[in-house]
Amino acid sequence: MKMTKGQIYRCQNRDCGSEIQVTKSSIEAHLNPRCCCGALMKRPYTRPTFRILNAGDVHDFADPKFSLHPPGRN
């Protein structure tokens, strides 16, 4: 998992509970970071938020470039 600047990771060990904040984005990563106690660290859960779509956010699905079928086939 690539770590991005500003993300917060928490230790999964309840006895430890350490947190880190990423200060420099990683180039690549394959696993979550590990805490100094040896447990995996994960990003805390964030509840999804809903937003209202504006006219500019919605694509014109009548436009052929957004069609689900290739040109010439219905």
N, C-alpha and C positions, 0 to 999 in steps of 0.2 A: 504494500500500500504506500503510495507516494505521500509524503508529508508536506503540507503547505504552510507557509509562514502564517502565524496567528492561531493555528489549530491548538487545541488543548487535549492532552491525553491523560487518563487517570489509571492508576494502578488497580488491578482487579483483586488484589489481596486486601481484604477488609481490615486486617491488622496494620497494614502499611498506609494505604490511602494517599500516596504521593501523587502529585500532578506536575506535568511539565507543559510549557508553552513553547511551540516551535518558533525559533527566531530566524531560521534560514531554511528555505525550501530544499527538499532533497531532490537529487537528480533522478534516482530510482530507488525502490525498496520492494522487498518481496514479502516481508512480515511486519506485523505491528512491533513497535519498540518494546524493549524489556526494561523493567524497573531495576533499581539497584538491589532490590530484594530478590530478583529473579523472576517475578511474575510478569505476565503480559500486561501491556498498557493498551487501553482502547479509548476512542473518543466517546465522550458522554452522549447519551441519547438526546436528540433535539426533536421536539414535536413538530410535525409538518405544519406549514402555514399555508393558508389559501390567499390568493390575491385576485383582484378583479381584473379581467382582461379588457384592455382598451382596443379600439378599432384597429390600431396599428399592430397589435399582438396577434391578431387572427389572420390566418392565411386565406386567400380566396381559393376555395376548393373547387370552384368551377374552372380555374386555370388549368390547362392541360399538363403543366409541369408538376402539378400536385396529384395527378391522376394515378389511381391504383392499377390501371390497365395500360399496357404498352400502346403506342399510337397505332391506329388502324384496327384495333380489336375492342370489342365491347363486352 
